[in-house]
Amino acid sequence: MKKTIVQTSLLFALIFVLTITSCQEKTETVEKEKIEVYEGQQEWTKDKTIYEVNLRQYAENATFNTVAADLSRIKDLGIDIIWFMPIYPISEAKKKPPLGSPYAVADYKAVNPAYGTLESFKAFVKKAHKMDMYVILDWVPNHTGWDHPWITEHPAFYTQNDKGEIIDPINEETGESWGWTDVADLNYNNQEMRSEMISDLRYWLTECDIDGYRMDVAHGVPQDFWVACNDSLRATNPNIFILAEAANPRLRNSGGFEATYAWDLAKVIYGIGADTLPASAIDDYYTKDTTAFKSGYHMLFTTNHDENTWHGTVFERLGEHHKALAVFAATFQGMPLIYNGQEAPLKKRLEFFKTDAIDWNGYEYTNFYKTLMTLKKRNQALWNGEYGGEPQKVQTGNNDETYAYLREKDGEKILVVLNFSDKKQELKLSGEVNYAGTYTDVFMNEAKDIAQNETIKLPAFGYLLLSNK
């Protein structure tokens, strides 16, 4: 873990945010003239993967206990981190019918009674920890529901129009509402609100011993808040993992985040899946990405709750490419995400504003995802960020429809060859990368010797994943 010290008069004002006192829980005075900006990653996250739990859709009447009973199965997939979508009470006022959005939070320091109690959530965290698993919460920093206590107790915490009325979020480019009428926009010019936000975030660390956060729409919050906030959270627990739902380099480079969403790579994945982008678009992405980001790593995915609900299942969006692209997302540089139900596989768009339970279908794709996730833990070439190997392009002679790369770390290697076309390919590997060696075909569990300039045959939409460990 690396830190740099930012010393500016601008940041001095942020220290005041951390020293405001209104109750015992936030009376800790941070006696320092510097804010430490976290760079890099936690050592414990080096070989970890994330599993997103959409609790309302996990099963009919799902609770924390429902997922707790499933933890052994999830861990067996090779999963280490459980990310819960918002578990807080949902605002009734102005809610989207019939049940409202989980992101319209009525109380940052309470549990939605439909999911259980605070004590049952604490029990879940304890069970996960005993199994050497980690738990992170989805946090919604941009807005609250209209039932949140701050609406009446602290109206100045919210953005207001010329009439002094609290408003829903506005698109700054158009000046028009985003249409998120079920939430009230928070005012980050209010220093007391910032302090309360940090206090509420610290509550879950101290009260429930969670292991970090996924920060919703992190790019919509001022950078100086994140510097102060993330520094304060790590002062409470220096080992937490903080993920930004954003692809902005500033959040990792100087905002205290360990990881960000691979949104730009997701666009490439979707383009390949829709046959609108060539495989070589991966190269363009990687060149730009490694230039922009100086520390940390991305979270990679082929789906998540937003993509599934609003844009379609992986079968709709990626078609016959979905498995090859899943292999890519699990083996390219970054931390893989599995959305609950992918192992089913999830063949429907889950409703957002009502219960729409997953049909687990006998867990047909379990072995596929287990093979990918357990390989990540076994071969350090696939580890996250600075602990893993950089992808090295291997030439295939067909940059539009095929892609190959080697990752290597301390002698441990993986070689990936992907066919994104609807026809068989006979590919002659080439280039300066030393990929020759004896491997195991991970999916076939067969030994395979690969020479320099080896010819590889792949079926339509095929993939070859080789590991020497």
C-alpha positions as CSV (number, residue, x, y, z in Angstrom):
1,M,0.0,0.0,0.0
2,K,1.4,3.4,-1.0
3,K,0.4,6.9,0.1
4,T,1.4,10.3,-1.0
5,I,0.9,13.5,1.0
6,V,-1.1,16.4,-0.5
7,Q,-0.4,19.7,1.3
8,T,-2.4,22.6,0.1
9,S,-4.3,25.4,1.7
10,L,-7.4,24.2,-0.2
11,L,-7.3,20.9,1.5
12,F,-7.1,22.5,5.0
13,A,-10.7,23.3,4.7
14,L,-11.5,19.7,4.3
15,I,-10.0,18.9,7.7
16,F,-12.7,21.1,9.2
17,V,-15.3,18.7,7.7
18,L,-13.8,15.8,9.7
19,T,-13.7,17.8,13.0
20,I,-17.3,19.1,13.1
21,T,-19.0,17.6,16.2
22,S,-22.7,17.2,16.9
23,C,-22.9,13.9,18.6
24,Q,-20.5,11.4,20.2
25,E,-20.2,9.3,17.1
26,K,-18.5,12.0,15.2
27,T,-16.5,13.8,17.9
28,E,-13.2,12.3,16.8
29,T,-10.8,15.2,16.0
30,V,-8.3,14.6,13.2
31,E,-5.3,16.5,14.4
32,K,-3.3,16.8,11.3
33,E,-2.5,19.4,8.7
34,K,-2.3,17.0,5.8
35,I,-4.7,14.6,4.1
36,E,-3.1,11.3,3.0
37,V,-4.3,10.4,-0.5
38,Y,-4.3,6.6,-0.9
39,E,-2.7,5.2,-4.0
40,G,-2.5,1.6,-5.0
41,Q,-4.3,-1.4,-3.5
42,Q,-4.8,-3.5,-0.4
43,E,-2.6,-6.6,-0.4
44,W,-5.6,-8.8,0.5
45,T,-7.4,-7.8,-2.7
46,K,-4.7,-9.1,-5.0
47,D,-6.5,-12.3,-6.0
48,K,-10.1,-11.4,-5.2
49,T,-13.3,-11.4,-7.2
50,I,-16.7,-9.7,-6.6
51,Y,-20.2,-11.2,-6.5
52,E,-23.0,-8.6,-6.8
53,V,-26.2,-9.5,-4.8
54,N,-29.4,-7.9,-5.9
55,L,-31.2,-8.9,-2.7
56,R,-34.8,-8.1,-3.8
57,Q,-34.4,-10.3,-6.9
58,Y,-32.2,-13.0,-5.4
59,A,-35.2,-15.1,-4.4
60,E,-38.8,-14.7,-3.4
61,N,-38.8,-12.9,0.0
62,A,-35.0,-13.0,0.1
63,T,-33.3,-11.8,3.3
64,F,-29.7,-11.7,4.5
65,N,-30.3,-15.2,5.9
66,T,-31.2,-16.4,2.4
67,V,-27.8,-15.3,1.0
68,A,-26.0,-16.5,4.2
69,A,-27.4,-20.0,3.5
70,D,-25.9,-19.7,0.0
71,L,-22.4,-18.5,1.0
72,S,-20.7,-21.9,0.7
73,R,-22.0,-22.3,-2.9
74,I,-20.8,-18.8,-3.8
75,K,-17.4,-19.3,-2.2
76,D,-17.1,-22.5,-4.1
77,L,-17.4,-20.5,-7.3
78,G,-14.1,-18.8,-6.3
79,I,-15.8,-15.7,-5.1
80,D,-14.3,-13.6,-2.2
81,I,-16.2,-10.3,-2.0
82,I,-20.0,-10.0,-1.6
83,W,-21.3,-6.6,-2.8
84,F,-24.9,-5.9,-1.7
85,M,-26.9,-3.5,-3.7
86,P,-28.4,-0.9,-1.3
87,I,-29.8,-2.6,1.8
88,Y,-31.3,0.6,3.4
89,P,-35.0,1.4,3.7
90,I,-36.6,2.7,0.5
91,S,-38.3,6.0,0.5
92,E,-42.1,5.8,0.2
93,A,-42.6,9.4,-0.9
94,K,-42.5,9.8,-4.6
95,K,-41.3,6.2,-5.1
96,K,-41.3,4.6,-8.5
97,P,-44.2,2.0,-8.4
98,P,-44.7,-0.5,-7.1
99,L,-41.8,-0.9,-4.7
100,G,-39.4,1.9,-5.4
101,S,-35.7,2.0,-6.2
102,P,-33.1,0.7,-3.8
103,Y,-31.2,3.8,-4.7
104,A,-33.8,6.1,-3.2
105,V,-32.5,5.8,0.4
106,A,-34.8,6.7,3.3
107,D,-32.2,6.3,6.0
108,Y,-28.4,5.8,5.6
109,K,-28.1,4.2,9.0
110,A,-30.9,1.6,8.9
111,V,-31.8,-1.7,7.2
112,N,-34.7,-2.4,4.9
113,P,-37.0,-4.5,7.1
114,A,-37.9,-6.6,4.1
115,Y,-34.3,-7.9,4.2
116,G,-34.0,-8.6,7.9
117,T,-32.7,-6.6,10.9
118,L,-29.4,-4.9,11.7
119,E,-28.5,-7.9,13.9
120,S,-29.2,-10.4,11.0
121,F,-27.0,-8.3,8.8
122,K,-24.2,-8.3,11.4
123,A,-24.6,-12.1,11.6
124,F,-24.2,-12.3,7.9
125,V,-20.9,-10.3,8.0
126,K,-19.6,-12.4,10.8
127,K,-20.4,-15.6,8.9
128,A,-18.7,-14.3,5.8
129,H,-15.6,-13.3,7.7
130,K,-15.4,-16.8,9.3
131,M,-15.4,-18.1,5.7
132,D,-12.6,-15.7,4.7
133,M,-15.0,-13.7,2.6
134,Y,-15.6,-9.9,2.6
135,V,-18.7,-7.8,2.5
136,I,-19.0,-4.3,0.9
137,L,-22.1,-2.1,0.8
138,D,-23.5,0.0,-2.1
139,W,-23.5,3.6,-1.0
140,V,-25.6,6.3,-2.7
141,P,-23.8,9.7,-2.1
142,N,-25.5,11.9,-4.8
143,H,-29.1,12.0,-3.5
144,T,-31.5,10.6,-0.9
145,G,-35.1,9.6,-1.0
146,W,-37.8,12.1,-0.1
147,D,-38.4,10.4,3.2
148,H,-34.9,10.8,4.5
149,P,-34.7,12.7,7.9
150,W,-32.5,15.3,6.4
151,I,-35.3,16.5,4.2
152,T,-37.1,18.1,7.2
153,E,-34.2,18.3,9.7
154,H,-31.6,19.8,7.3
155,P,-33.2,21.2,4.1
156,A,-30.0,23.1,3.4
157,F,-28.3,19.7,2.8
158,Y,-30.1,19.6,-0.5
159,T,-29.9,21.5,-3.8
160,Q,-32.8,24.1,-4.1
161,N,-34.3,26.1,-6.9
162,D,-34.8,29.9,-6.9
163,K,-38.0,29.4,-4.8
164,G,-36.1,27.5,-2.1
165,E,-37.6,24.2,-3.1
166,I,-35.6,21.0,-2.9
167,I,-35.1,19.5,-6.4
168,D,-34.3,16.2,-8.0
169,P,-31.0,15.8,-9.8
170,I,-30.3,18.0,-12.8
171,N,-28.3,17.2,-15.9
172,E,-25.7,20.0,-15.9
173,E,-25.3,19.8,-19.7
174,T,-29.0,20.4,-20.4
175,G,-30.2,22.1,-17.3
176,E,-33.1,19.6,-17.3
177,S,-34.1,16.9,-14.8
178,W,-32.7,13.5,-15.3
179,G,-36.1,12.2,-14.5
180,W,-35.0,10.7,-11.2
181,T,-38.0,12.3,-9.5
182,D,-38.0,9.7,-6.6
183,V,-34.8,11.3,-5.2
184,A,-33.6,14.6,-3.9
185,D,-30.3,16.1,-5.0
186,L,-27.7,16.6,-2.3
187,N,-25.8,19.9,-2.0
188,Y,-22.0,19.3,-1.7
189,N,-21.5,23.0,-1.0
190,N,-22.8,22.4,2.5
191,Q,-20.0,21.4,4.7
192,E,-22.2,20.0,7.5
193,M,-23.8,17.6,5.0
194,R,-20.4,16.4,4.0
195,S,-19.5,15.7,7.6
196,E,-22.8,13.9,8.2
197,M,-22.2,11.8,5.1
198,I,-18.8,10.7,6.3
199,S,-20.2,10.0,9.8
200,D,-22.9,7.7,8.3
201,L,-20.3,5.9,6.2
202,R,-18.1,5.3,9.2
203,Y,-21.1,3.9,11.1
204,W,-21.2,0.8,9.0
205,L,-17.5,0.2,9.4
206,T,-17.6,0.5,13.2
207,E,-21.1,-1.0,13.9
208,C,-21.1,-3.9,11.4
209,D,-17.4,-4.4,10.6
210,I,-18.0,-4.3,6.8
211,D,-15.0,-4.3,4.5
212,G,-15.7,-1.4,2.2
213,Y,-18.0,0.3,-0.3
214,R,-19.1,0.5,-3.9
215,M,-19.7,4.3,-4.3
216,D,-22.6,4.9,-6.7
217,V,-22.0,7.4,-9.5
218,A,-18.8,8.5,-7.8
219,H,-17.9,10.9,-10.6
220,G,-21.0,13.0,-9.6
221,V,-19.5,14.0,-6.3
222,P,-16.7,16.6,-5.9
223,Q,-13.2,15.3,-5.8
224,D,-12.2,17.2,-2.7
225,F,-15.0,15.4,-0.8
226,W,-13.7,12.0,-1.9
227,V,-10.2,12.9,-0.7
228,A,-11.4,13.8,2.8
229,C,-14.0,11.0,2.9
230,N,-11.8,8.1,1.8
231,D,-9.0,9.3,4.1
232,S,-11.4,9.4,7.0
233,L,-12.7,5.9,6.2
234,R,-9.2,4.5,6.1
235,A,-8.4,6.2,9.4
236,T,-11.3,4.2,10.8
237,N,-10.3,0.9,9.1
238,P,-7.0,1.0,7.0
239,N,-7.8,-2.3,5.3
240,I,-11.1,-1.4,3.5
241,F,-11.7,-1.7,-0.3
242,I,-13.3,1.2,-2.0
243,L,-14.7,0.9,-5.5
244,A,-16.0,3.8,-7.6
245,E,-18.8,3.3,-10.0
246,A,-17.0,5.5,-12.5
247,A,-14.2,5.4,-15.0
248,N,-12.6,8.7,-14.2
249,P,-8.8,8.5,-13.7
250,R,-8.8,11.3,-11.1
251,L,-10.7,9.0,-8.7
252,R,-7.9,6.5,-8.6
253,N,-5.0,8.8,-9.3
254,S,-5.8,11.3,-6.5
255,G,-9.2,10.6,-5.1
256,G,-8.4,7.7,-2.7
257,F,-10.2,4.9,-4.6
258,E,-8.6,1.5,-5.1
259,A,-10.7,0.5,-8.1
260,T,-13.0,1.9,-10.7
261,Y,-15.5,0.5,-13.2
262,A,-14.1,-0.6,-16.6
263,W,-16.8,1.3,-18.4
264,D,-14.6,2.1,-21.4
265,L,-13.7,-1.6,-21.8
266,A,-17.3,-2.5,-21.3
267,K,-18.1,-0.4,-24.4
268,V,-15.5,-2.4,-26.3
269,I,-16.9,-5.7,-25.0
270,Y,-20.4,-4.7,-26.0
271,G,-19.2,-3.5,-29.4
272,I,-17.5,-6.8,-30.1
273,G,-20.6,-8.7,-28.9
274,A,-22.8,-6.7,-31.3
275,D,-20.3,-7.1,-34.2
276,T,-19.9,-3.3,-34.4
277,L,-16.2,-3.2,-33.2
278,P,-13.2,-5.2,-34.3
279,A,-11.1,-7.1,-31.8
280,S,-8.3,-4.6,-32.3
281,A,-10.5,-2.1,-30.4
282,I,-9.1,-3.7,-27.3
283,D,-5.6,-2.4,-28.2
284,D,-6.9,1.1,-28.5
285,Y,-8.6,0.9,-25.2
286,Y,-5.6,-0.5,-23.4
287,T,-3.2,2.1,-24.7
288,K,-5.4,5.0,-23.6
289,D,-6.3,3.4,-20.3
290,T,-2.7,2.7,-19.1
291,T,-1.7,6.2,-20.0
292,A,-4.6,7.7,-18.0
293,F,-4.5,5.6,-14.8
294,K,-1.5,5.7,-12.5
295,S,-2.5,3.3,-9.7
296,G,-5.2,0.7,-8.7
297,Y,-7.2,-1.3,-11.2
298,H,-10.6,-1.7,-12.9
299,M,-13.5,-4.0,-12.1
300,L,-14.3,-6.0,-15.3
301,F,-17.7,-7.4,-16.2
302,T,-20.0,-8.5,-19.0
303,T,-23.1,-7.6,-17.0
304,N,-24.3,-6.0,-13.7
305,H,-27.7,-4.9,-12.4
306,D,-27.8,-1.8,-14.6
307,E,-26.7,-3.6,-17.8
308,N,-29.1,-6.5,-17.2
309,T,-32.2,-4.4,-16.4
310,W,-31.8,-1.5,-18.8
311,H,-29.8,-3.0,-21.7
312,G,-30.5,-6.7,-21.7
313,T,-29.1,-10.0,-20.7
314,V,-25.7,-11.2,-21.9
315,F,-27.5,-13.3,-24.4
316,E,-29.3,-10.3,-25.8
317,R,-26.3,-8.0,-25.9
318,L,-23.4,-10.3,-26.6
319,G,-25.2,-13.1,-28.5
320,E,-22.9,-16.1,-29.3
321,H,-19.9,-14.2,-28.1
322,H,-21.1,-14.2,-24.5
323,K,-18.8,-17.1,-23.3
324,A,-15.6,-15.9,-25.1
325,L,-16.2,-12.4,-23.7
326,A,-16.7,-13.8,-20.2
327,V,-13.3,-15.5,-20.6
328,F,-11.9,-12.2,-21.6
329,A,-13.4,-10.2,-18.7
330,A,-12.2,-12.8,-16.3
331,T,-8.6,-12.9,-17.6
332,F,-7.8,-9.4,-18.8
333,Q,-6.3,-7.0,-16.4
334,G,-8.6,-6.2,-13.5
335,M,-10.9,-7.6,-10.8
336,P,-13.8,-9.7,-12.3
337,L,-17.4,-9.2,-11.3
338,I,-20.1,-11.9,-11.3
339,Y,-23.7,-10.6,-11.1
340,N,-26.0,-12.9,-9.2
341,G,-27.6,-15.4,-11.6
342,Q,-24.9,-15.4,-14.2
343,E,-24.1,-19.0,-13.1
344,A,-27.8,-19.9,-13.6
345,P,-27.5,-18.6,-16.4
346,L,-29.6,-15.5,-16.1
347,K,-31.8,-15.4,-19.2
348,K,-34.1,-12.6,-18.3
349,R,-33.9,-8.9,-17.5
350,L,-34.6,-8.5,-13.8
351,E,-37.2,-5.8,-13.0
352,F,-35.9,-2.8,-11.1
353,F,-38.9,-1.5,-9.2
354,K,-40.5,-4.7,-8.2
355,T,-39.7,-8.2,-7.0
356,D,-38.6,-10.5,-9.9
357,A,-36.9,-13.5,-8.5
358,I,-34.0,-15.2,-10.4
359,D,-34.7,-18.6,-11.9
360,W,-31.6,-20.5,-11.0
361,N,-32.1,-23.1,-13.7
362,G,-30.0,-25.8,-11.9
363,Y,-26.9,-23.6,-11.9
364,E,-26.0,-24.7,-15.5
365,Y,-23.0,-22.3,-15.9
366,T,-21.5,-23.0,-12.4
367,N,-18.6,-25.0,-13.7
368,F,-17.8,-22.4,-16.4
369,Y,-17.5,-19.6,-13.9
370,K,-15.9,-21.7,-11.2
371,T,-13.2,-22.6,-13.7
372,L,-12.5,-19.0,-14.4
373,M,-12.7,-17.7,-10.8
374,T,-10.6,-20.4,-9.2
375,L,-7.9,-20.1,-11.9
376,K,-7.6,-16.5,-10.9
377,K,-6.7,-17.5,-7.4
378,R,-4.3,-20.2,-8.5
379,N,-2.3,-18.4,-11.1
380,Q,-0.8,-15.1,-10.0
381,A,-0.5,-13.9,-13.6
382,L,-4.2,-13.2,-13.2
383,W,-4.0,-11.3,-10.0
384,N,-5.3,-7.8,-9.7
385,G,-3.4,-4.6,-10.3
386,E,0.3,-4.5,-9.4
387,Y,0.2,-8.1,-8.2
388,G,-0.7,-9.5,-11.6
389,G,1.0,-9.6,-15.0
390,E,0.4,-7.1,-17.7
391,P,-1.4,-8.3,-20.8
392,Q,1.0,-8.8,-23.7
393,K,-0.5,-8.9,-27.2
394,V,0.1,-12.0,-29.2
395,Q,-0.4,-11.6,-32.9
396,T,-3.0,-13.9,-34.6
397,G,-3.0,-12.6,-38.2
398,N,-6.6,-11.6,-37.9
399,N,-7.0,-8.4,-35.8
400,D,-10.6,-7.9,-36.7
401,E,-12.1,-11.2,-35.5
402,T,-9.5,-12.8,-33.1
403,Y,-7.5,-11.8,-30.1
404,A,-4.7,-13.4,-28.1
405,Y,-2.6,-12.3,-25.1
406,L,-0.2,-13.6,-22.5
407,R,0.0,-12.6,-18.9
408,E,3.0,-13.6,-16.8
409,K,4.1,-13.0,-13.2
410,D,7.1,-14.6,-11.6
411,G,7.2,-17.4,-14.1
412,E,3.4,-18.2,-13.9
413,K,1.7,-17.7,-17.2
414,I,-1.7,-17.8,-18.9
415,L,-2.3,-17.7,-22.6
416,V,-5.7,-16.7,-24.0
417,V,-6.8,-17.1,-27.6
418,L,-10.3,-15.9,-28.6
419,N,-12.4,-16.2,-31.7
420,F,-15.0,-13.5,-32.1
421,S,-16.2,-14.7,-35.5
422,D,-19.0,-17.0,-36.6
423,K,-16.6,-19.3,-38.5
424,K,-13.8,-21.6,-37.6
425,Q,-10.4,-20.0,-37.4
426,E,-6.9,-21.4,-38.0
427,L,-4.6,-18.9,-36.3
428,K,-0.8,-18.8,-36.5
429,L,0.5,-17.1,-33.4
430,S,3.4,-14.8,-33.9
431,G,5.2,-11.7,-32.5
432,E,8.0,-11.1,-30.0
433,V,6.1,-12.3,-26.9
434,N,7.6,-15.5,-25.4
435,Y,4.5,-17.6,-25.0
436,A,6.1,-21.0,-25.7
437,G,5.8,-23.6,-23.0
438,T,3.8,-26.5,-21.5
439,Y,0.3,-25.5,-20.3
440,T,-2.9,-27.1,-19.2
441,D,-6.0,-26.4,-21.2
442,V,-8.1,-25.1,-18.3
443,F,-11.5,-26.1,-19.6
444,M,-10.5,-29.4,-21.1
445,N,-8.1,-30.3,-18.3
446,E,-5.5,-31.5,-20.8
447,A,-1.8,-30.8,-21.1
448,K,-0.8,-28.8,-24.2
449,D,2.6,-27.9,-25.5
450,I,2.7,-24.5,-27.3
451,A,5.7,-23.5,-29.5
452,Q,6.5,-20.1,-30.8
453,N,4.6,-19.6,-34.1
454,E,2.1,-22.3,-33.0
455,T,-1.0,-22.8,-35.1
456,I,-4.2,-22.8,-33.1
457,K,-7.6,-24.0,-34.4
458,L,-10.7,-22.6,-32.8
459,P,-14.4,-23.2,-33.5
460,A,-16.8,-20.3,-34.2
461,F,-17.0,-18.1,-31.1
462,G,-14.4,-20.4,-29.5
463,Y,-11.9,-19.7,-26.8
464,L,-8.7,-21.3,-25.5
465,L,-7.5,-20.7,-22.0
466,L,-4.1,-22.1,-21.1
467,S,-2.3,-22.0,-17.7
468,N,1.1,-23.3,-16.6
469,K,0.0,-23.4,-12.9
